[in-house]
Amino acid sequence: MSKIITLKLIALLLRIATLTNMASQVKSSLIESKNWKLKLTLLLVSSLTIMSVITISPALPQMSAVFSNVENAEFLVKLVLTLPALMIALFSPIAGRLIDRYGRLRILWASLVLYAISGSAGYYLDNIYHILLSRAVLGIAVGMSMTIVITLIADYFEGIERQKFVGLQIAFMSLGGILFIGLGGILADIEWRYPFLIYLFSLIVLPLSIIFLREPVAVEKSDQANQNIKAPGIIWMLFINTMLMWIIFFLIPVQIPFHLNAMGIEKNSLIGAAIAMSTAFSAISSISYSRIKNRLSFLTVFSLGYLLMAAGFICMAIAETYVVVVVAMMLAGLGMGMMIPNTNMWVMKIAPPQIRGKEIGKLTTFWFLGQFLSPIIIFPVLKLFSLSSTFLLFAAFLLLLSIGFLIFHFSKSGKLVTQ
């Protein structure tokens, strides 16, 4: 009992410290801005993306027990977490084309309503397959809202202001993730269904988006865009790299609850706190992205990010205590936190304005395709290796990616694509 209390105190102190630090940085960034209401609304919409996937993560072990009489229950429950990612991946390119043609805001408003209805459905549905269907609809809603919010950022901001806001956006998403997953863990300790009610938060964001967001002027010109305009080929490297990032990183929300259960840590609040640490340090890294990018190229940011993730996965592989797991989460979060805005910023920079929504739709597709494929790819690996060995295997792969991006940075082609 005393051990559990100590672990809870450690988790609580870490969470308070990181939340306080990030909240003060986000607040100062917004206060300095003249368009703070518009920016805050964009940030709130952005927070719905990460919330859509990880909020119910702490409840997965309980859901597995509740639906244990269903064939392949463990796999189906994990699919509840990741199925939205598949639908986001499938629908985002369609959303990108729609917003280039018809505008951003009306489609955004519809997506926020759909998000609340489908996201909260798990609270009252009793059939695992019906829950999976509602999660699929949730994915369609997120596919629209995420594609729109990233496109709006590219529409509203340019240059250094865009670079700073992209980092702030990912940091705020992470901050929201900490709050939502922490709340999800607390609610799951009461009843596994309660975390689904958190999705109603989008109904609070809806009126703010109606009042403070404006339709970009660029959208009005998009109908006259030349349909033969294409983005540079390097953009496909960014798409594929995004998918790889999420396949690997998504080991954390999907597998960590089970890994901690195997270590004897069964409190959902502790599981949520551990996962929240990766999100917290991702936010710290993201909010520092502008300063990092001023010193490093796009390619070296990827190299450093993968190196930090590799260190985190090595810690996870050898972890025997909760504290070491938390350290692993911090390292992985720091690495991922700088790579997400790095990808978004690079795509915004090279995507022609006339097809911006379409290209960002593709980016969203590969982002969430990675999240969906993660458990499907990892499942057979776990049949061959233990979870610790799996983390070690992926740590080696991450290290290879880090070295590869560093070599690319010093090559002639690397210098050309980053100009």
C-alpha positions in Angstrom: 0.0 0.0 0.0 2.8 2.4 0.9 4.5 1.7 -2.4 1.4 2.5 -4.3 1.0 5.8 -2.4 4.6 6.7 -3.1 4.2 6.0 -6.8 1.0 8.1 -6.9 2.8 11.0 -5.3 5.7 10.8 -7.8 3.3 10.7 -10.7 1.2 13.6 -9.3 4.3 15.8 -8.6 5.7 15.2 -12.1 2.4 16.0 -13.7 1.9 19.2 -11.7 5.4 20.4 -12.5 5.1 19.8 -16.2 1.6 21.1 -16.5 2.5 24.3 -14.6 5.6 24.9 -16.8 3.7 24.3 -20.1 0.6 26.2 -19.0 2.7 29.3 -18.2 4.5 29.1 -21.6 1.3 28.7 -23.5 -0.3 31.5 -21.6 2.6 33.9 -22.2 2.6 33.0 -26.0 -1.1 33.8 -26.3 -1.1 37.0 -24.2 1.7 38.4 -26.4 -0.5 37.8 -29.5 -3.1 40.3 -30.9 -5.1 37.4 -32.3 -5.2 35.4 -29.1 -8.9 34.4 -29.3 -8.4 33.0 -32.8 -5.2 31.2 -31.8 -6.8 29.8 -28.6 -9.7 28.4 -30.6 -7.3 26.8 -33.1 -5.5 25.2 -30.1 -8.7 23.9 -28.6 -9.7 22.3 -31.9 -6.2 20.8 -32.2 -6.5 19.3 -28.7 -9.5 17.2 -29.8 -7.2 15.2 -32.1 -5.0 13.6 -29.5 -8.0 13.3 -27.1 -9.8 11.2 -29.8 -7.3 8.4 -29.5 -5.6 8.2 -26.1 -8.4 9.3 -23.7 -9.8 5.8 -23.2 -6.3 4.1 -23.0 -6.3 3.6 -19.2 -9.6 1.7 -19.5 -8.4 -0.9 -22.0 -7.6 -3.7 -19.4 -11.0 -3.3 -17.8 -12.7 -3.4 -21.3 -10.8 -6.6 -22.1 -12.2 -8.1 -18.9 -15.8 -6.9 -19.6 -15.8 -8.3 -23.1 -13.7 -11.4 -22.3 -16.5 -13.7 -23.5 -16.1 -12.3 -27.0 -13.7 -14.1 -29.4 -10.5 -12.2 -29.8 -11.6 -9.7 -27.1 -8.0 -8.4 -26.4 -7.4 -7.6 -30.1 -10.9 -6.0 -30.5 -10.4 -3.8 -27.4 -7.1 -2.6 -28.7 -8.8 -1.9 -32.0 -11.3 0.4 -30.2 -8.3 2.6 -29.5 -6.8 2.5 -33.0 -9.8 2.2 -35.3 -10.4 5.9 -35.4 -6.9 6.3 -36.8 -7.9 4.1 -39.8 -11.0 6.1 -40.6 -9.0 9.4 -40.2 -6.4 8.0 -42.7 -9.1 7.0 -45.2 -11.2 10.2 -44.9 -8.5 12.9 -44.6 -7.7 13.1 -48.4 -11.4 13.5 -49.1 -11.6 16.2 -46.4 -8.6 17.9 -47.9 -10.2 18.1 -51.3 -13.5 19.2 -49.9 -12.1 22.1 -47.9 -10.0 23.3 -50.9 -13.2 23.5 -52.9 -15.9 24.5 -50.4 -14.1 26.2 -47.6 -13.0 25.4 -44.1 -15.4 26.5 -41.4 -18.8 24.9 -42.2 -17.1 21.5 -42.6 -15.3 22.1 -39.3 -18.6 22.9 -37.5 -20.2 19.7 -38.7 -17.2 17.7 -37.7 -17.3 19.0 -34.1 -21.0 17.9 -33.7 -20.2 14.5 -35.2 -17.2 14.2 -32.8 -19.4 14.7 -29.7 -22.1 12.2 -30.8 -19.8 9.4 -31.9 -17.1 9.9 -29.3 -19.6 9.7 -26.3 -21.4 6.6 -27.8 -19.2 4.2 -25.9 -20.8 5.4 -22.7 -24.2 3.8 -23.5 -23.3 1.1 -26.0 -23.0 -2.5 -24.7 -21.9 -4.3 -27.8 -18.1 -4.2 -28.6 -18.9 -4.2 -32.4 -21.3 -1.3 -32.0 -18.6 0.6 -30.0 -16.2 -0.1 -32.9 -18.7 1.3 -35.3 -19.0 4.5 -33.3 -15.2 4.8 -33.1 -15.1 4.5 -36.9 -17.5 7.5 -37.2 -15.4 9.4 -34.7 -12.4 8.9 -37.0 -14.3 10.5 -39.9 -15.0 13.5 -37.6 -11.4 13.8 -36.6 -10.2 13.4 -40.2 -12.2 16.5 -41.1 -11.3 18.6 -38.0 -7.5 17.9 -38.0 -7.1 18.5 -41.7 -8.9 21.7 -41.4 -7.1 23.0 -38.3 -3.6 22.4 -39.8 -4.7 24.0 -43.1 -6.0 27.0 -41.2 -2.7 27.5 -39.5 -1.0 27.5 -42.8 -3.6 29.9 -44.1 -3.4 32.3 -41.2 0.3 32.5 -40.5 3.6 32.8 -42.3 7.3 32.6 -41.6 8.6 32.7 -38.0 5.0 33.3 -36.7 3.9 30.0 -38.3 7.0 28.2 -37.0 6.3 29.3 -33.5 2.6 28.5 -33.7 3.2 25.1 -35.1 5.3 24.2 -32.1 2.7 25.8 -29.8 -0.1 23.8 -31.4 1.6 20.4 -30.8 2.5 21.5 -27.3 -1.1 22.4 -26.6 -2.3 19.1 -28.0 0.1 17.4 -25.6 -1.1 19.5 -22.7 -4.7 18.6 -23.6 -3.6 15.0 -23.9 -2.2 15.1 -20.3 -5.4 16.5 -18.9 -7.7 14.2 -20.9 -5.8 11.0 -20.3 -5.3 11.9 -16.6 -9.0 12.5 -16.3 -9.7 9.3 -18.3 -7.6 7.3 -15.8 -9.5 8.8 -12.8 -12.9 8.2 -14.5 -11.9 4.6 -15.5 -11.1 3.8 -11.9 -14.8 4.6 -11.2 -16.3 3.0 -14.2 -14.7 2.1 -17.6 -17.5 3.8 -19.5 -17.0 7.3 -18.0 -14.0 8.3 -20.1 -16.2 8.3 -23.2 -18.1 11.3 -21.8 -15.0 13.5 -22.2 -15.7 13.6 -26.0 -18.6 16.0 -25.3 -15.9 18.7 -24.9 -16.2 19.4 -28.6 -19.6 21.0 -28.0 -17.8 23.7 -25.9 -15.3 24.3 -28.7 -18.1 24.6 -31.4 -19.4 28.1 -30.4 -15.9 29.4 -30.1 -15.0 28.3 -33.6 -18.2 30.0 -34.9 -17.4 33.3 -33.2 -13.6 33.6 -33.5 -12.5 31.8 -36.7 -12.7 33.4 -40.1 -12.8 31.9 -43.6 -9.3 32.5 -45.2 -9.2 34.6 -48.3 -7.0 32.0 -50.0 -10.0 29.6 -50.1 -11.9 32.0 -52.3 -9.2 31.8 -54.9 -8.8 28.0 -54.8 -11.4 27.2 -57.4 -9.2 28.9 -60.0 -6.1 26.8 -59.0 -4.2 25.0 -61.7 -5.1 21.3 -61.2 -1.6 20.3 -62.6 0.2 21.9 -59.7 2.2 19.3 -57.7 4.2 19.4 -54.4 7.9 18.5 -54.5 8.7 14.8 -54.4 10.4 15.1 -51.0 6.9 15.5 -49.5 6.4 11.7 -49.9 9.4 11.0 -47.7 7.8 13.2 -45.1 4.5 11.3 -45.4 6.2 7.8 -45.1 8.4 9.0 -42.2 5.3 10.3 -40.4 3.7 6.8 -40.7 6.9 5.2 -39.3 7.0 7.6 -36.4 3.5 6.8 -35.3 3.8 3.0 -35.8 6.6 3.0 -33.3 5.4 5.7 -30.9 2.0 4.2 -30.6 3.5 1.2 -28.8 3.2 3.5 -25.7 -0.6 4.1 -25.4 -1.4 0.6 -26.7 1.1 -1.6 -24.9 2.2 0.3 -21.8 -1.1 -0.4 -19.8 -0.5 -4.1 -20.2 3.3 -3.8 -19.5 2.6 -1.9 -16.3 -0.1 -4.5 -15.3 2.6 -7.2 -15.8 4.9 -5.3 -13.4 2.1 -5.3 -10.8 0.9 -1.7 -11.3 -2.9 -2.0 -11.9 -4.2 1.4 -10.8 -5.5 3.2 -13.9 -4.6 6.6 -12.5 -0.9 5.5 -12.4 -1.1 4.0 -15.9 -2.6 7.2 -17.1 0.1 9.3 -15.3 2.9 7.3 -17.0 1.5 7.7 -20.5 0.8 11.4 -19.7 4.6 11.8 -19.0 5.3 11.0 -22.6 2.7 13.6 -23.6 4.0 16.2 -21.2 7.6 16.0 -22.4 6.4 16.0 -26.0 4.8 19.3 -25.2 8.0 20.7 -23.7 9.9 19.7 -26.8 7.2 21.1 -29.1 6.9 24.4 -27.4 10.7 24.7 -27.8 10.6 23.7 -31.5 11.1 27.2 -32.9 14.3 27.6 -31.0 15.5 24.1 -31.9 14.7 24.7 -35.6 16.7 28.0 -35.6 19.8 26.0 -34.7 19.2 22.7 -36.7 18.0 21.7 -40.2 14.8 19.8 -40.8 16.9 16.6 -41.2 19.0 17.0 -38.0 15.8 17.6 -36.0 14.6 14.2 -37.2 18.0 12.6 -36.3 17.9 14.0 -32.8 14.3 13.1 -32.3 14.8 9.5 -33.3 17.9 9.3 -31.0 15.9 10.4 -28.0 13.1 7.9 -28.8 15.7 5.1 -29.1 17.0 6.0 -25.6 13.4 5.9 -24.3 12.7 2.5 -25.8 15.9 1.1 -24.4 14.9 2.3 -20.9 11.5 0.7 -21.4 13.1 -2.6 -22.4 15.1 -2.8 -19.2 12.6 -1.2 -16.8 11.7 -3.1 -13.7 10.3 -0.2 -11.7 7.6 2.5 -12.3 10.2 5.3 -12.1 12.3 3.9 -14.9 9.1 3.6 -17.0 8.4 7.3 -16.4 11.9 8.2 -17.5 11.4 6.2 -20.6 8.2 8.0 -21.3 10.0 11.4 -20.9 12.7 10.5 -23.4 10.3 9.1 -26.0 8.1 12.2 -25.6 11.0 14.6 -26.0 11.9 12.9 -29.3 8.4 12.7 -30.7 7.6 16.3 -29.6 10.2 17.9 -31.9 9.5 15.7 -34.9 5.7 16.3 -35.2 6.0 20.1 -35.6 9.1 19.6 -37.8 7.0 17.5 -40.2 4.0 19.8 -40.2 6.3 22.9 -40.7 8.1 21.3 -43.6 4.9 20.2 -45.4 3.4 23.7 -44.9 6.5 25.2 -46.4 6.7 23.1 -49.6 2.9 22.5 -50.3 1.6 25.0 -52.9 -1.2 27.1 -51.5 -3.6 26.1 -54.2 -3.5 22.4 -53.1 -2.5 23.0 -49.4 -5.6 21.2 -48.1 -5.1 18.2 -50.3 -1.4 17.8 -49.2 -2.2 18.3 -45.6 -5.0 15.7 -46.0 -2.4 13.3 -47.2 -0.2 14.1 -44.2 -3.1 13.4 -41.9 -3.7 10.1 -43.7 -0.2 8.9 -43.1 -0.1 10.2 -39.5 -3.2 8.1 -38.5 -2.4 5.2 -40.8 0.7 4.7 -38.7 -1.4 4.7 -35.5 -3.9 2.2 -37.0 -1.2 -0.1 -38.3 0.8 -0.1 -35.1 -1.0 -2.8 -33.2 -1.5 -4.9 -36.4 2.2 -4.9 -37.0 3.2 -5.3 -33.4 0.7 -8.1 -32.6 2.6 -10.8 -34.6 6.0 -9.5 -33.2 4.7 -9.9 -29.7 3.9 -13.5 -30.6 7.6 -14.1 -31.2 9.1 -11.9 -28.6 8.4 -10.6 -25.1 7.2 -6.9 -24.8 10.7 -6.0 -23.4 12.4 -7.6 -26.4 10.0 -5.8 -28.7 10.9 -2.4 -27.2 14.6 -3.3 -27.6 14.1 -4.3 -31.3 12.4 -1.1 -32.1 15.0 0.9 -30.2 17.6 -0.5 -32.6 15.4 0.5 -35.6 15.0 4.0 -34.2 18.8 4.3 -33.8 19.2 3.3 -37.5 16.7 6.0 -38.5 18.6 8.6 -36.5 21.9 7.7 -38.2 20.2 7.6 -41.6 18.8 11.2 -41.3 22.2 12.4 -40.1 23.9 10.9 -43.2 21.2 12.4 -45.4 21.8 15.8 -43.8 25.4 15.8 -44.9 24.7 14.5 -48.4 24.4 16.8 -51.5 20.7 15.8 -51.9 20.1 16.5 -48.3 21.4 20.1 -48.6 19.3 20.7 -51.7 15.9 19.5 -50.2 16.3 21.6 -47.0 17.0 24.9 -48.8 
